[in-house]
């Protein structure tokens, strides 16, 4: 294995974090979107569940 090269010490870095003011989320839009996703998922899985029940 090759010997490691020693590196010179880097100066200390300082990070500054600033908050960003944003408008609160539109809960009505979010709830409609979530409901649409859930209903689409139910509709996609529903026919396969119905066919297996009718076959029994």
Phi, psi and omega in degrees: 000146179282148179290143179285142177274139178278135180259151176285148181293133178276150176293152182295136179265144177239132181247139177241134180243127179243136178284150179243126179281126178232159176288148177295151182295150178281100185294329179295315178296317180297319181292323177295318180294318179296318179297320179296320179295315181296317180295321178295321179293320177296317181295325180290321182271343184294313182299324180291326178288321181294320182291326180287327178289321182288336181284339182279000000 
